[in-house]
């Protein structure tokens, strides 16, 4: 089996949709999305890691499924993907996941991964309008503000 390095998912477009309430955030994330991929702390990972891909037996994790996107990637990509999924439901869980991952892995989460996964996880078509508005709304929460997130990720490029 050949393990490929992480690549970008292609999207139909990268411009902010007309209905976006924060187009400058879209533009900044698109710029970071197209910038260099972090090359520190790279290892094998799932790339689509979120609760829907976990199998449980009672209270014990028994497996992880859906490995077709596995690749060599910066370590923050997998928790970043899970954080994106948590933002749609309970934003505080995203920050709890980051803290737990940092404690257990001994690594520091790179905010870059939130930007990359957030931009790649949302298409610009009308079908994702509700998802985008949830993300934009969550960005107003102090611990999850997009402007500081983008500002903290930008120096890495």
Backbone as a printed PyTorch tensor [residue, N CA C, xyz], in Angstrom:
tensor([[[  0.8410,  -1.1790,   0.0000],
         [  0.0000,   0.0000,   0.0000],
         [  0.8860,   1.2420,   0.0000]],

        [[  0.5880,   2.1630,  -0.8770],
         [  1.3130,   3.4240,  -0.9480],
         [  0.5080,   4.4750,  -0.1920]],

        [[  1.1640,   5.1640,   0.7180],
         [  0.4980,   6.2220,   1.4800],
         [  0.8860,   7.5500,   0.8500]],

        [[ -0.1050,   8.2700,   0.3840],
         [  0.1540,   9.5390,  -0.3080],
         [  0.1450,  10.6980,   0.6960]],

        [[  0.8290,  11.7750,   0.3540],
         [  0.7490,  12.9720,   1.2090],
         [ -0.6050,  13.6590,   1.0310]],

        [[ -0.9660,  14.4300,   1.9910],
         [ -2.2400,  15.1520,   1.9530],
         [ -2.2860,  16.0730,   0.7380]],

        [[ -3.4350,  16.1740,   0.1490],
         [ -3.6760,  17.1010,  -0.9520],
         [ -4.9350,  17.8880,  -0.6560]],

        [[ -5.2280,  18.8410,  -1.4740],
         [ -6.4370,  19.6550,  -1.2820],
         [ -7.5970,  19.0730,  -2.0730]],

        [[ -8.7770,  19.1430,  -1.4800],
         [ -9.9790,  18.7830,  -2.2080],
         [-10.3290,  19.9560,  -3.1170]],

        [[-10.6290,  19.6530,  -4.3620],
         [-11.0180,  20.7090,  -5.2990],
         [-12.4700,  21.0990,  -5.0560]],

        [[-12.7470,  22.3630,  -5.1690],
         [-14.0910,  22.8810,  -4.9980],
         [-14.5140,  23.5860,  -6.2720]],

        [[-15.8360,  23.7370,  -6.4860],
         [-16.3060,  24.4140,  -7.6940],
         [-15.8840,  25.8800,  -7.7530]],

        [[-15.6750,  26.4980,  -6.6250],
         [-15.2630,  27.8890,  -6.5900],
         [-14.7420,  28.2520,  -5.2170]],

        [[-14.0040,  29.3370,  -5.1450],
         [-13.4060,  29.7380,  -3.8750],
         [-13.7860,  31.1590,  -3.4670]],

        [[-14.5620,  31.8400,  -4.3050],
         [-15.0010,  33.1840,  -3.9540],
         [-16.1340,  33.1020,  -2.9380]],

        [[-16.2360,  34.1070,  -2.0630],
         [-17.3440,  34.1000,  -1.1060],
         [-18.6820,  34.1650,  -1.8470]],

        [[-19.6670,  33.3900,  -1.4040],
         [-20.9770,  33.4920,  -2.0260],
         [-21.6010,  34.8350,  -1.6850]],

        [[-22.5160,  35.3000,  -2.5090],
         [-23.1530,  36.5920,  -2.2890],
         [-23.8890,  36.6920,  -0.9740]],

        [[-24.3390,  35.5790,  -0.4270],
         [-25.0930,  35.5950,   0.8130],
         [-24.2180,  35.4710,   2.0580]],

        [[-22.9050,  35.3510,   1.8930],
         [-22.0140,  35.2490,   3.0560],
         [-22.0860,  36.5320,   3.8780]],

        [[-22.1950,  36.3950,   5.1850],
         [-22.2810,  37.5760,   6.0450],
         [-20.9030,  38.1230,   6.4120]],

        [[-19.8580,  37.3400,   6.1860],
         [-18.5020,  37.7750,   6.5100],
         [-17.5500,  37.4350,   5.3520]],

        [[-17.6920,  38.1070,   4.2170],
         [-16.8920,  37.7490,   3.0410],
         [-15.3820,  37.8900,   3.2520]],

        [[-14.9500,  38.8000,   4.1000],
         [-13.4970,  38.9350,   4.3120],
         [-12.9180,  37.6990,   4.9830]],

        [[-13.7030,  37.0540,   5.8480],
         [-13.2370,  35.8040,   6.4630],
         [-13.1000,  34.7320,   5.3810]],

        [[-14.0750,  34.6450,   4.4710],
         [-13.9890,  33.7070,   3.3500],
         [-12.7100,  33.9410,   2.5440]],

        [[-12.4440,  35.2120,   2.2360],
         [-11.2720,  35.5280,   1.4110],
         [ -9.9770,  35.1480,   2.1180]],

        [[ -9.8810,  35.4310,   3.4180],
         [ -8.6740,  35.0720,   4.1720],
         [ -8.4970,  33.5670,   4.2600]],

        [[ -9.5880,  32.8410,   4.4980],
         [ -9.4470,  31.3900,   4.5930],
         [ -9.0940,  30.7790,   3.2380]],

        [[ -9.6150,  31.3350,   2.1570],
         [ -9.2540,  30.8310,   0.8240],
         [ -7.7650,  31.0520,   0.5700]],

        [[ -7.2500,  32.1790,   1.0020],
         [ -5.8250,  32.4700,   0.8390],
         [ -4.9740,  31.4600,   1.6130]],

        [[ -5.3650,  31.1820,   2.8470],
         [ -4.6360,  30.2030,   3.6560],
         [ -4.8130,  28.8060,   3.0750]],

        [[ -6.0170,  28.4750,   2.6300],
         [ -6.3100,  27.1700,   2.0440],
         [ -5.3890,  26.8850,   0.8530]],

        [[ -5.1220,  27.9010,   0.0450],
         [ -4.2750,  27.7210,  -1.1370],
         [ -2.7940,  27.9000,  -0.8410]],

        [[ -2.4640,  28.2970,   0.3780],
         [ -1.0640,  28.4720,   0.7650],
         [ -0.3950,  27.1280,   1.0300]],

        [[  0.8300,  27.1850,   1.5040],
         [  1.5650,  25.9410,   1.7860],
         [  0.8900,  25.1100,   2.8760]],

        [[  1.0190,  23.7960,   2.7530],
         [  0.5490,  22.8770,   3.7850],
         [  1.6520,  22.7620,   4.8170]],

        [[  1.2780,  22.8370,   6.0980],
         [  2.2840,  22.7050,   7.1540],
         [  3.0690,  21.4190,   6.9550]],

        [[  4.3890,  21.4900,   7.1290],
         [  5.1840,  20.2850,   6.9130],
         [  5.8430,  19.7830,   8.1930]],

        [[  5.5290,  20.3950,   9.3350],
         [  6.0490,  19.9050,  10.6090],
         [  5.0690,  18.9420,  11.2390]],

        [[  5.5670,  18.0140,  12.0440],
         [  4.7260,  17.0710,  12.7790],
         [  3.7740,  16.3250,  11.8520]],

        [[  4.3180,  15.7530,  10.7870],
         [  3.5260,  15.0150,   9.8030],
         [  3.5610,  13.5300,  10.1270]],

        [[  2.4240,  12.8710,   9.9850],
         [  2.3470,  11.4320,  10.1980],
         [  1.1250,  10.8590,   9.5080]],

        [[  0.9650,   9.5490,   9.6120],
         [ -0.1680,   8.8620,   9.0020],
         [ -1.4400,   9.2140,   9.7560]],

        [[ -2.4940,   9.5070,   9.0200],
         [ -3.7510,   9.8500,   9.6740],
         [ -4.9590,   9.5270,   8.8290]],

        [[ -6.1070,   9.6040,   9.4310],
         [ -7.3880,   9.2280,   8.8490],
         [ -7.9000,  10.2500,   7.8400]],

        [[ -7.8550,  11.5070,   8.1630],
         [ -8.2850,  12.6770,   7.3960],
         [ -9.7950,  12.9140,   7.3960]],

        [[-10.5890,  11.9240,   7.7430],
         [-12.0400,  12.0920,   7.8400],
         [-12.4920,  11.6290,   9.2250]],

        [[-11.7150,  11.9860,  10.2330],
         [-11.9380,  11.5180,  11.5920],
         [-13.0060,  12.3690,  12.2700]],

        [[-14.1220,  11.7440,  12.5630],
         [-15.2150,  12.4090,  13.2780],
         [-16.0770,  11.3130,  13.9000]],

        [[-16.9640,  11.6580,  14.8300],
         [-17.7180,  10.6280,  15.5580],
         [-18.4670,   9.6210,  14.6780]],

        [[-18.9120,  10.0200,  13.5050],
         [-19.6310,   9.0970,  12.6310],
         [-18.7850,   7.9580,  12.0890]],

        [[-17.4760,   8.0770,  12.1760],
         [-16.5790,   7.0210,  11.7020],
         [-15.9970,   6.1740,  12.8390]],

        [[-16.5630,   6.3230,  14.0260],
         [-16.1080,   5.5410,  15.1750],
         [-17.1150,   4.4450,  15.4880]],

        [[-16.6060,   3.2540,  15.7700],
         [-17.4430,   2.1240,  16.1730],
         [-17.2540,   1.8900,  17.6670]],

        [[-18.3460,   1.6090,  18.3360],
         [-18.3110,   1.4370,  19.7880],
         [-18.9150,   0.0970,  20.1800]],

        [[-18.3670,  -0.4960,  21.2270],
         [-18.9420,  -1.6560,  21.8850],
         [-19.1790,  -1.2200,  23.3170]],

        [[-20.4260,  -0.8990,  23.6120],
         [-20.7170,  -0.3090,  24.9210],
         [-20.0510,   1.0550,  25.0100]],

        [[-19.2180,   1.2340,  26.0240],
         [-18.5080,   2.5060,  26.2120],
         [-17.0710,   2.4610,  25.7010]],

        [[-16.7370,   1.4090,  24.9520],
         [-15.3600,   1.2340,  24.4950],
         [-15.2630,   1.3760,  22.9810]],

        [[-14.3100,   2.1580,  22.5420],
         [-14.0490,   2.2980,  21.1120],
         [-13.5660,   0.9610,  20.5800]],

        [[-14.2210,   0.4510,  19.5470],
         [-13.8430,  -0.8560,  19.0080],
         [-13.2730,  -0.7810,  17.5980]],

        [[-13.3880,   0.3760,  16.9370],
         [-12.8450,   0.4880,  15.5960],
         [-13.0790,   1.8520,  14.9830]],

        [[-12.3450,   2.0870,  13.9100],
         [-12.4810,   3.3150,  13.1230],
         [-12.6560,   2.8710,  11.6730]],

        [[-13.6950,   3.3850,  11.0030],
         [-13.9940,   2.9900,   9.6250],
         [-13.7690,   4.1580,   8.6660]],

        [[-13.8750,   3.8710,   7.3680],
         [-13.8300,   4.8890,   6.3090],
         [-12.4210,   5.4700,   6.1490]],

        [[-11.4850,   4.6160,   5.7860],
         [-10.0780,   5.0020,   5.6920],
         [ -9.6320,   5.4040,   4.2860]],

        [[-10.5400,   5.5740,   3.3210],
         [-10.0910,   5.8340,   1.9510],
         [ -9.3690,   7.1720,   1.7820]],

        [[ -9.5350,   8.1150,   2.7040],
         [ -8.8470,   9.4110,   2.6010],
         [ -7.5510,   9.4530,   3.4100]],

        [[ -7.1680,   8.3280,   4.0170],
         [ -5.9620,   8.2920,   4.8490],
         [ -4.7440,   8.7560,   4.0560]],

        [[ -3.8500,   9.4550,   4.7500],
         [ -2.6840,  10.0160,   4.0820],
         [ -1.6560,  10.4680,   5.1280]],

        [[ -0.5190,  10.9260,   4.6270],
         [  0.4460,  11.5940,   5.4860],
         [ -0.0120,  13.0400,   5.5960]],

        [[ -0.2140,  13.5130,   6.8230],
         [ -0.7920,  14.8480,   7.0050],
         [ -0.2880,  15.4480,   8.3070]],

        [[ -0.3730,  16.7870,   8.4510],
         [ -0.0460,  17.4130,   9.7310],
         [ -0.9690,  16.8340,  10.8140]],

        [[ -0.4380,  16.6160,  12.0020],
         [ -1.2040,  15.9340,  13.0490],
         [ -2.4890,  16.6540,  13.4340]],

        [[ -2.5730,  17.9490,  13.2650],
         [ -3.7680,  18.6980,  13.6700],
         [ -4.9560,  18.5180,  12.7210]],

        [[ -4.7520,  17.8970,  11.5730],
         [ -5.8410,  17.7370,  10.5970],
         [ -6.9920,  16.9030,  11.1600]],

        [[ -6.7020,  15.7660,  11.7760],
         [ -7.7940,  14.9150,  12.2690],
         [ -8.5990,  15.5810,  13.3810]],

        [[ -7.9710,  16.1370,  14.4220],
         [ -8.8040,  16.8440,  15.4050],
         [ -9.4860,  18.0720,  14.7950]],

        [[ -8.8740,  18.7130,  13.8090],
         [ -9.5020,  19.8520,  13.1260],
         [-10.7790,  19.4460,  12.4260]],

        [[-10.7610,  18.2670,  11.7910],
         [-11.9580,  17.7720,  11.1080],
         [-13.0650,  17.4730,  12.1170]],

        [[-12.7110,  16.8350,  13.2190],
         [-13.7080,  16.5590,  14.2610],
         [-14.2540,  17.8430,  14.8550]],

        [[-13.3650,  18.8280,  15.0580],
         [-13.8080,  20.1170,  15.6070],
         [-14.8350,  20.7790,  14.6850]],

        [[-14.6130,  20.7220,  13.3950],
         [-15.5560,  21.3060,  12.4340],
         [-16.9370,  20.6630,  12.5880]],

        [[-16.9760,  19.3460,  12.6890],
         [-18.2540,  18.6530,  12.8500],
         [-18.9300,  19.0260,  14.1620]],

        [[-18.1700,  19.2210,  15.2160],
         [-18.7360,  19.5840,  16.5180],
         [-19.2840,  21.0060,  16.5270]],

        [[-18.6900,  21.8840,  15.7340],
         [-19.1460,  23.2750,  15.6940],
         [-20.6030,  23.3900,  15.2510]],

        [[-21.0590,  22.4540,  14.4170],
         [-22.4330,  22.5270,  13.9300],
         [-23.4580,  22.2510,  15.0280]],

        [[-23.0250,  21.5520,  16.0770],
         [-23.9560,  21.1570,  17.1230],
         [-23.7000,  21.8600,  18.4520]],

        [[-22.5160,  21.7030,  18.9690],
         [-22.1930,  22.2600,  20.2790],
         [-20.7670,  22.8000,  20.2350]],

        [[-20.6460,  24.1110,  20.0500],
         [-19.3330,  24.7340,  19.8490],
         [-18.3660,  24.4720,  20.9910]],

        [[-18.8430,  24.3840,  22.2090],
         [-17.9350,  24.1790,  23.3460],
         [-17.2220,  22.8280,  23.2560]],

        [[-17.8430,  21.8440,  22.5940],
         [-17.1980,  20.5460,  22.4400],
         [-15.9320,  20.6400,  21.5880]],

        [[-15.9350,  21.5400,  20.6230],
         [-14.7650,  21.6980,  19.7580],
         [-13.5480,  22.1230,  20.5680]],

        [[-13.7450,  23.0410,  21.4940],
         [-12.6250,  23.4890,  22.3170],
         [-12.2210,  22.4130,  23.3210]],

        [[-13.1850,  21.6770,  23.8660],
         [-12.8730,  20.5670,  24.7770],
         [-12.0580,  19.5030,  24.0510]],

        [[-12.4320,  19.2130,  22.7940],
         [-11.6790,  18.2380,  22.0150],
         [-10.2410,  18.7100,  21.8140]],

        [[-10.0670,  19.9790,  21.4580],
         [ -8.7070,  20.5000,  21.2710],
         [ -7.8740,  20.3110,  22.5320]],

        [[ -8.4200,  20.7090,  23.6740],
         [ -7.6710,  20.5850,  24.9350],
         [ -7.3480,  19.1250,  25.2660]],

        [[ -8.3280,  18.2420,  25.0870],
         [ -8.1020,  16.8190,  25.3740],
         [ -7.0540,  16.2330,  24.4250]],

        [[ -7.1440,  16.5850,  23.1360],
         [ -6.1720,  16.0780,  22.1650],
         [ -4.7710,  16.5670,  22.5060]],

        [[ -4.6330,  17.8410,  22.8520],
         [ -3.3140,  18.3730,  23.2140],
         [ -2.7470,  17.6580,  24.4360]],

        [[ -3.5910,  17.4250,  25.4310],
         [ -3.1360,  16.7740,  26.6580],
         [ -2.6970,  15.3370,  26.3910]],

        [[ -3.5160,  14.5940,  25.6400],
         [ -3.2100,  13.1770,  25.4190],
         [ -2.1070,  12.9560,  24.3970]],

        [[ -2.0150,  13.8300,  23.4010],
         [ -1.0030,  13.6370,  22.3520],
         [  0.3250,  14.2960,  22.6960]],

        [[  0.2850,  15.2800,  23.5860],
         [  1.5060,  16.0290,  23.8870],
         [  1.8710,  17.0220,  22.7920]],

        [[  0.9610,  17.2470,  21.8660],
         [  1.1870,  18.1750,  20.7560],
         [  0.3730,  19.4420,  20.9630]],

        [[  0.7590,  20.4860,  20.2350],
         [ -0.0150,  21.7200,  20.2410],
         [ -0.8600,  21.7580,  18.9740]],

        [[ -2.1540,  22.0030,  19.1410],
         [ -3.0510,  22.0820,  17.9860],
         [ -2.7220,  23.3190,  17.1650]],

        [[ -2.6370,  23.1400,  15.8570],
         [ -2.3600,  24.2390,  14.9410],
         [ -3.6800,  24.8150,  14.4380]],

        [[ -3.9870,  26.0910,  14.7250],
         [ -5.2270,  26.7110,  14.2420],
         [ -5.3600,  26.6410,  12.7160]],

        [[ -4.2460,  26.4990,  12.0290],
         [ -4.2390,  26.3290,  10.5770],
         [ -5.2080,  25.2210,  10.1660]],

        [[ -5.2580,  24.1390,  10.9590],
         [ -6.1140,  23.0000,  10.6050],
         [ -7.5880,  23.3870,  10.6420]],

        [[ -7.9840,  24.2510,  11.5720],
         [ -9.3730,  24.7190,  11.5990],
         [ -9.7020,  25.4800,  10.3260]],

        [[ -8.7820,  26.3110,   9.8900],
         [ -9.0070,  27.1090,   8.6800],
         [ -9.1070,  26.1940,   7.4670]],

        [[ -8.1650,  25.2580,   7.3430],
         [ -8.1460,  24.3440,   6.1980],
         [ -9.3910,  23.4700,   6.1690]],

        [[ -9.7240,  22.8520,   7.3000],
         [-10.8880,  21.9630,   7.3270],
         [-12.1870,  22.7490,   7.1710]],

        [[-12.2520,  23.9380,   7.7460],
         [-13.4580,  24.7570,   7.6070],
         [-13.6920,  25.1830,   6.1800]],

        [[-12.6210,  25.5870,   5.4910],
         [-12.7770,  26.0340,   4.1080],
         [-13.0670,  24.8470,   3.1860]],

        [[-12.3780,  23.7400,   3.3920],
         [-12.5810,  22.5770,   2.5330],
         [-13.9110,  21.9090,   2.8040]],

        [[-14.4440,  22.0850,   4.0210],
         [-15.6670,  21.3900,   4.3920],
         [-16.9390,  22.0830,   3.9580]],

        [[-16.8240,  23.2290,   3.3350],
         [-18.0140,  23.9870,   2.9590],
         [-17.9270,  24.3710,   1.4890]],

        [[-18.8940,  23.9410,   0.7300],
         [-18.9860,  24.3540,  -0.6660],
         [-19.6020,  25.7510,  -0.7000]],

        [[-19.5460,  26.4040,  -1.8240],
         [-20.1160,  27.7460,  -1.9010],
         [-21.4990,  27.7640,  -2.5300]],

        [[-22.0700,  26.6120,  -2.7980],
         [-23.4060,  26.5600,  -3.3890],
         [-24.4980,  26.7990,  -2.3560]],

        [[-25.6980,  27.0620,  -2.8420],
         [-26.8280,  27.3180,  -1.9510],
         [-27.1200,  26.1480,  -1.0190]],

        [[-26.7730,  24.9260,  -1.4210],
         [-27.0350,  23.7610,  -0.5860],
         [-26.3500,  23.7970,   0.7600]],

        [[-25.2570,  24.5270,   0.8690],
         [-24.5230,  24.6130,   2.1340],
         [-24.7750,  25.9210,   2.8650]],

        [[-25.7560,  26.6840,   2.4200],
         [-26.0340,  27.9840,   3.0350],
         [-26.2480,  27.8560,   4.5450]],

        [[-27.0580,  26.8920,   4.9840],
         [-27.3220,  26.7410,   6.4150],
         [-26.0630,  26.3770,   7.1800]],

        [[-25.2470,  25.4930,   6.6190],
         [-24.0090,  25.1040,   7.2910],
         [-23.0720,  26.3020,   7.4210]],

        [[-22.9800,  27.1030,   6.3820],
         [-22.1000,  28.2680,   6.4200],
         [-22.5780,  29.2660,   7.4650]],

        [[-23.8820,  29.4930,   7.5080],
         [-24.3880,  30.4420,   8.5070],
         [-24.1330,  29.9460,   9.9190]],

        [[-24.1950,  28.6350,  10.1370],
         [-23.8480,  28.0910,  11.4600],
         [-22.3890,  28.4000,  11.7690]],

        [[-21.5100,  28.1510,  10.8110],
         [-20.0840,  28.4350,  11.0370],
         [-19.8400,  29.9190,  11.2680]],

        [[-20.4620,  30.7610,  10.4480],
         [-20.2650,  32.2000,  10.6030],
         [-20.7810,  32.6650,  11.9640]],

        [[-21.9020,  32.1110,  12.3820],
         [-22.4560,  32.4870,  13.6830],
         [-21.5390,  32.0300,  14.8100]],

        [[-21.0160,  30.8130,  14.6890],
         [-20.1120,  30.2860,  15.7130],
         [-18.8380,  31.1220,  15.7950]],

        [[-18.4500,  31.7390,  14.6900],
         [-17.2330,  32.5530,  14.6800],
         [-17.3480,  33.7760,  15.5810]],

        [[-18.5630,  34.1610,  15.9410],
         [-18.7490,  35.3050,  16.8280],
         [-18.4740,  34.9480,  18.2800]],

        [[-18.4210,  33.6410,  18.5980],
         [-18.1630,  33.2290,  19.9680],
         [-16.7000,  33.5360,  20.2880]],

        [[-16.4300,  34.1340,  21.4600],
         [-15.0850,  34.5940,  21.7890],
         [-13.9880,  33.5490,  21.6250]],

        [[-14.2320,  32.2990,  22.0260],
         [-13.1690,  31.2990,  21.9510],
         [-12.9880,  30.7430,  20.5480]],

        [[-13.8920,  31.0710,  19.6190],
         [-13.8420,  30.4960,  18.2840],
         [-13.8590,  31.5540,  17.1930]],

        [[-13.4590,  32.7600,  17.5060],
         [-13.5330,  33.8610,  16.5530],
         [-12.6240,  33.6160,  15.3510]],

        [[-13.1640,  33.7820,  14.1480],
         [-12.3970,  33.5210,  12.9340],
         [-11.2550,  34.5010,  12.7190]],

        [[-11.4620,  35.7680,  13.0350],
         [-10.3890,  36.7190,  12.7930],
         [ -9.1350,  36.3580,  13.5820]],

        [[ -9.2240,  36.0950,  14.9220],
         [ -8.0250,  35.6560,  15.6250],
         [ -7.5190,  34.3180,  15.1170]],

        [[ -8.4270,  33.4280,  14.7240],
         [ -8.0210,  32.1350,  14.2030],
         [ -7.1830,  32.3190,  12.9510]],

        [[ -7.6800,  33.1050,  12.0220],
         [ -6.9370,  33.3540,  10.7930],
         [ -5.6400,  34.0880,  11.1030]],

        [[ -5.7010,  35.0700,  11.9910],
         [ -4.4920,  35.8340,  12.3420],
         [ -3.4400,  34.9250,  12.9640]],

        [[ -3.8630,  33.9840,  13.7980],
         [ -2.8780,  33.1120,  14.4430],
         [ -2.3300,  32.0730,  13.4630]],

        [[ -3.1090,  31.7060,  12.4560],
         [ -2.6390,  30.7190,  11.4800],
         [ -1.7560,  31.3630,  10.4150]],

        [[ -2.0300,  32.6020,  10.0640],
         [ -1.3300,  33.2650,   8.9550],
         [  0.1920,  33.2720,   9.0950]],

        [[  0.7860,  33.5120,  10.2930],
         [  2.2460,  33.5490,  10.3710],
         [  2.9330,  32.2380,   9.9970]],

        [[  2.1940,  31.1370,   9.9590],
         [  2.7870,  29.8570,   9.6240],
         [  3.0400,  29.6980,   8.1220]],

        [[  2.6510,  30.6780,   7.3190],
         [  2.7640,  30.5360,   5.8770],
         [  3.7920,  31.4660,   5.2840]]])
